[in-house]
Amino acid sequence: MKKYTLISLIGFTAAAVCFTTSAVLNRQGGTNEEEYQYTVNINNTSGKSYEIYGGMMENLANKYPDICGWINVEGTKISYPLLLTTDNEYYVRKAYDGSYDKNGSIIVDYRLKSSLTENRNIILYGHNMASGNMFAYLRNPEKFINADIEIYSNGKLAIYKPYAAYIESGNGYIKTAFDNEEELKKYAKDGKDKSIIDFGTAPGENPSLLTLVTCESSFGLGDKRIVIHAVLTEVVSE
């Protein structure tokens, strides 16, 4: 089993991403989950052990290079590879292997760097499936209170804590680059001010953020989006 050490930290068009049921790693193509999976135990400062799909992601990415990471939220169905390509639409109805899948994939905004922890605001889009798969869990943002959102990319596991959740009609949450720290802080504060839930977490003075987005409707109707913002609290690397 790999050993990891803790690095302490101081401090699609969105309308296309409204989805409906799934098995992410068992397609008609016959991908065998056990062929790719091994778990890695990582201890953070609280002593809690995180199990991540590092081996699965890396082995899959060797075959499917659009896979740039993995998202996992303990206690939910959210545990999926992250797909990054030249637009936000290609994987709307495709699995990571390019085969048709009405669930689509979890899509990384195309403007981001593939080494996800280098971005100041990682934006991920996923369908709100009636089956409860993909990002349907965002329908109940109160369940993200005290949740750790784990993003594994480029040999690093980043832990994010939610600090805001709201329903948005516009696309102001789509912001992948910032001219300066003040603009970033304002973006984070605006999200916090709009939140319908008090997560007991603040974005802080120099935040690195994660934004999860899904349709308000599981049928993909309307232009409203459920948005959850989270802030990076620690990074664990090999």
C-alpha positions as CSV (number, residue, x, y, z in Angstrom):
1,M,0.0,0.0,0.0
2,K,1.3,3.4,-0.9
3,K,2.4,5.8,1.9
4,Y,1.3,9.4,1.8
5,T,2.3,12.5,3.7
6,L,0.2,15.6,4.5
7,I,1.0,19.0,2.9
8,S,-0.5,21.6,5.2
9,L,-2.2,24.6,3.7
10,I,-2.4,28.1,5.1
11,G,-5.2,29.6,5.1
12,F,-20.5,23.7,-21.2
13,T,-22.3,25.3,-21.5
14,A,-24.1,24.9,-18.2
15,A,-27.5,24.4,-19.9
16,A,-26.2,21.2,-21.5
17,V,-25.4,19.6,-18.2
18,C,-28.8,18.4,-17.0
19,F,-29.0,14.7,-16.7
20,T,-31.2,11.4,-15.8
21,T,-29.3,6.7,-14.3
22,S,-26.0,4.8,-14.2
23,A,-23.2,2.4,-13.6
24,V,-20.1,4.4,-14.2
25,L,-17.6,1.6,-14.5
26,N,-19.7,-1.2,-15.9
27,R,-20.6,-0.3,-19.5
28,Q,-21.8,-2.4,-22.3
29,G,-18.2,-2.4,-23.3
30,G,-17.5,-4.6,-20.3
31,T,-15.1,-2.6,-18.2
32,N,-14.5,-4.6,-15.1
33,E,-14.2,-2.4,-12.0
34,E,-12.0,-4.9,-10.1
35,E,-9.5,-4.7,-13.0
36,Y,-8.7,-1.1,-12.2
37,Q,-9.5,-0.6,-8.6
38,Y,-7.3,-0.5,-5.6
39,T,-7.8,1.7,-2.6
40,V,-5.2,3.9,-0.9
41,N,-5.5,4.9,2.8
42,I,-4.5,8.4,3.6
43,N,-4.6,10.0,7.0
44,N,-5.3,13.7,7.4
45,T,-4.7,15.9,10.5
46,S,-7.9,14.6,12.2
47,G,-6.6,11.0,11.9
48,K,-9.5,10.0,9.6
49,S,-8.6,7.5,6.9
50,Y,-9.6,8.4,3.4
51,E,-10.1,5.7,0.8
52,I,-9.6,7.0,-2.8
53,Y,-9.7,5.4,-6.2
54,G,-6.2,6.6,-7.1
55,G,-5.2,3.4,-8.7
56,M,-8.5,3.1,-10.6
57,M,-8.2,6.6,-11.9
58,E,-4.6,6.3,-13.0
59,N,-5.1,3.0,-14.7
60,L,-8.2,4.2,-16.5
61,A,-6.5,7.5,-17.5
62,N,-3.8,5.5,-19.3
63,K,-6.5,4.2,-21.6
64,Y,-8.8,7.2,-21.6
65,P,-6.7,10.4,-21.4
66,D,-9.6,12.7,-20.9
67,I,-9.9,11.4,-17.4
68,C,-8.0,14.0,-15.3
69,G,-9.2,13.2,-11.8
70,W,-11.7,11.6,-9.5
71,I,-14.4,13.0,-7.2
72,N,-15.6,11.2,-4.1
73,V,-18.0,12.2,-1.3
74,E,-18.2,9.7,1.5
75,G,-21.8,8.6,2.3
76,T,-23.1,9.4,-1.2
77,K,-23.2,7.9,-4.6
78,I,-20.7,10.5,-5.8
79,S,-17.6,8.6,-6.7
80,Y,-16.8,9.2,-10.4
81,P,-13.9,9.9,-12.8
82,L,-13.6,13.5,-13.9
83,L,-13.6,14.2,-17.7
84,L,-11.9,17.2,-19.3
85,T,-11.8,17.9,-23.0
86,T,-12.0,20.9,-25.3
87,D,-15.7,21.7,-24.6
88,N,-18.3,21.1,-21.9
89,E,-20.7,19.2,-24.2
90,Y,-18.9,16.1,-25.5
91,Y,-19.5,14.0,-22.3
92,V,-23.0,15.2,-21.7
93,R,-24.4,11.9,-22.8
94,K,-21.2,9.8,-23.0
95,A,-19.3,7.7,-20.5
96,Y,-15.6,8.1,-19.9
97,D,-14.9,5.6,-22.6
98,G,-16.9,7.5,-25.2
99,S,-19.9,5.1,-25.3
100,Y,-23.4,6.5,-25.1
101,D,-24.7,6.8,-21.6
102,K,-27.8,8.9,-20.7
103,N,-26.1,9.7,-17.3
104,G,-23.2,11.4,-19.0
105,S,-20.1,12.0,-17.0
106,I,-18.9,14.4,-14.4
107,I,-17.5,17.2,-16.6
108,V,-14.6,19.5,-15.7
109,D,-15.0,23.0,-17.2
110,Y,-12.9,23.0,-20.3
111,R,-11.1,26.2,-19.4
112,L,-9.4,24.6,-16.4
113,K,-5.9,23.0,-16.1
114,S,-5.9,19.2,-16.1
115,S,-3.8,19.3,-12.9
116,L,-6.9,20.3,-10.9
117,T,-5.3,21.6,-7.7
118,E,-3.5,24.3,-9.8
119,N,-6.9,26.0,-10.4
120,R,-8.4,28.6,-8.1
121,N,-11.9,27.5,-8.8
122,I,-12.6,24.0,-10.1
123,I,-16.0,23.8,-11.7
124,L,-17.7,20.4,-12.1
125,Y,-20.9,19.7,-13.9
126,G,-23.1,16.6,-13.5
127,H,-26.6,15.5,-14.2
128,N,-29.4,15.6,-11.6
129,M,-30.5,12.0,-12.2
130,A,-33.9,10.8,-11.0
131,S,-32.1,7.5,-10.0
132,G,-30.0,9.5,-7.5
133,N,-26.8,9.0,-9.5
134,M,-24.3,11.6,-10.7
135,F,-24.9,14.9,-9.0
136,A,-28.5,14.2,-7.9
137,Y,-27.2,14.4,-4.3
138,L,-26.9,18.2,-4.7
139,R,-30.7,18.3,-4.5
140,N,-30.3,18.0,-0.7
141,P,-27.4,20.4,0.0
142,E,-28.0,20.2,3.7
143,K,-26.5,16.7,3.6
144,F,-23.2,18.3,2.6
145,I,-22.9,19.9,6.1
146,N,-19.7,18.4,7.6
147,A,-19.0,16.5,4.3
148,D,-15.5,16.2,2.9
149,I,-15.4,16.5,-0.9
150,E,-12.3,14.6,-2.1
151,I,-10.7,15.5,-5.5
152,Y,-7.9,13.3,-6.6
153,S,-5.7,14.6,-9.4
154,N,-2.1,14.4,-10.5
155,G,-1.1,12.3,-7.5
156,K,-2.7,14.6,-5.0
157,L,-5.8,14.3,-2.9
158,A,-7.4,17.6,-2.2
159,I,-10.0,17.9,0.6
160,Y,-12.8,20.6,0.2
161,K,-15.4,21.7,2.8
162,P,-18.7,23.2,1.5
163,Y,-19.4,26.7,2.5
164,A,-22.4,27.8,0.3
165,A,-25.3,26.4,-1.6
166,Y,-28.0,28.2,-3.6
167,I,-30.2,28.1,-6.7
168,E,-29.0,30.2,-9.6
169,S,-30.8,31.3,-12.7
170,G,-27.8,33.1,-14.4
171,N,-24.3,31.9,-14.9
172,G,-22.3,34.1,-12.6
173,Y,-21.0,31.1,-10.8
174,I,-19.0,30.2,-13.9
175,K,-15.7,31.8,-13.1
176,T,-12.5,29.9,-13.7
177,A,-9.9,32.7,-13.7
178,F,-9.5,35.8,-11.6
179,D,-7.6,39.0,-12.3
180,N,-6.4,39.4,-8.6
181,E,-7.0,38.1,-5.1
182,E,-9.7,40.7,-4.5
183,E,-11.8,39.5,-7.3
184,L,-11.5,35.9,-6.0
185,K,-12.5,37.0,-2.5
186,K,-15.5,38.8,-3.9
187,Y,-16.6,35.8,-5.8
188,A,-16.3,33.6,-2.7
189,K,-18.1,36.1,-0.6
190,D,-20.9,36.6,-3.1
191,G,-21.5,32.8,-3.0
192,K,-21.5,32.8,0.8
193,D,-24.0,35.7,0.9
194,K,-26.4,33.8,-1.4
195,S,-26.2,30.6,0.5
196,I,-29.5,29.1,1.7
197,I,-27.6,27.0,4.3
198,D,-25.1,27.8,7.0
199,F,-22.4,25.3,6.6
200,G,-20.4,26.7,9.5
201,T,-17.5,27.2,7.1
202,A,-16.0,30.4,5.6
203,P,-14.0,30.7,2.3
204,G,-11.3,32.6,4.1
205,E,-8.9,35.3,2.8
206,N,-6.9,33.4,0.1
207,P,-9.2,30.5,-1.0
208,S,-8.9,27.8,-3.5
209,L,-12.4,26.8,-4.4
210,L,-14.5,23.9,-5.8
211,T,-17.9,24.5,-7.4
212,L,-20.4,21.7,-8.1
213,V,-23.3,22.4,-10.5
214,T,-26.4,20.4,-11.5
215,C,-29.9,21.2,-12.9
216,E,-32.6,22.0,-10.4
217,S,-34.9,19.6,-12.2
218,S,-34.0,15.9,-12.7
219,F,-35.6,16.2,-16.1
220,G,-33.3,19.0,-17.2
221,L,-36.1,21.5,-17.6
222,G,-35.6,25.2,-17.1
223,D,-32.5,27.2,-16.6
224,K,-32.1,27.0,-12.8
225,R,-29.0,25.4,-11.4
226,I,-28.1,24.1,-8.0
227,V,-24.7,25.3,-7.0
228,I,-22.5,24.2,-4.1
229,H,-19.2,26.0,-3.4
230,A,-16.5,24.4,-1.2
231,V,-13.1,25.6,0.0
232,L,-9.8,23.7,-0.1
233,T,-8.7,22.8,3.5
234,E,-5.8,20.5,2.9
235,V,-3.9,18.6,0.2
236,V,-2.4,15.1,0.6
237,S,0.3,14.0,-1.8
238,E,2.5,11.0,-2.3
